[in-house]
């Protein structure tokens, strides 16, 4: 498929029933209705939206009039203190840069399409949860809602997900059901690797050893319970970001670093890595960096970034040191 067409957005199709997420919800609902009474079941409903292409029918766009859509605040020099290596994580990707969106007057339409497609997906999740209530299964079922990644809508002058900043690495994570306190909201960072051990414990299954994730049950019971572990995100070999409750620390494969105080700078506009007063924080966060970095899996080809002997390579092609990103 044409990668540029995959990046499309707008009003499409004519009916909600023609959307993939409608069919996904319908299939999950059918599976729920076929569940044997009194017997355990597991359903994984993988909704597609919000994802490029950002399509939704007209009624969902009508919920977000274009002149009322709020754009994310993006300073002109959003990347002035960002290491050049950060560009390499999304070097030749088809996702449009903010400069293109601004030149084509498409920034607001893209944000609007993202909101509309998200609202439509939410309605399909609602169909599934309504069925859970109708079948009187809600009080006996653990429900988990999460996303695989976030999405830039202009922040750091890009769109897309291939970064180690907050817009790309932060995702929704919601638990409900038996063993989960109602209305809690936990600020402790978590990883998606924590999902499996959490579900094992919530469902009373035999525990597993050798896992990197940690059960979130203490936080689901009492949302202020601290966690001793930060959350780690890795993007291609040797590029890591450490997210604690108040800080984000990132180190790239060439040794370049970033440090953000998320209490006072939640949009990560000011890189504090060179400030002497934060060296203690840096030392604490650096100790969580992985000691072992696995190479790319054999045959990896798309969106691959390597850095060896001072040379950065994107999808097998050397990135010239003086090159500027597209």
Helices and strands as residue ranges (DSSP letters): H 3-6, E 9-11, G 16-18, H 20-33, E 54-56, H 58-62, G 66-68, H 85-88, H 98-103, H 107-134, G 138-140, E 143-146, E 152-153, G 155-157, E 159-160, H 166-169, E 173-176, H 194-202, H 217-221, E 231-234, E 240-243, E 247-251, E 257-261, G 276-278, H 279-286, E 305-308, E 311-314, E 317-318
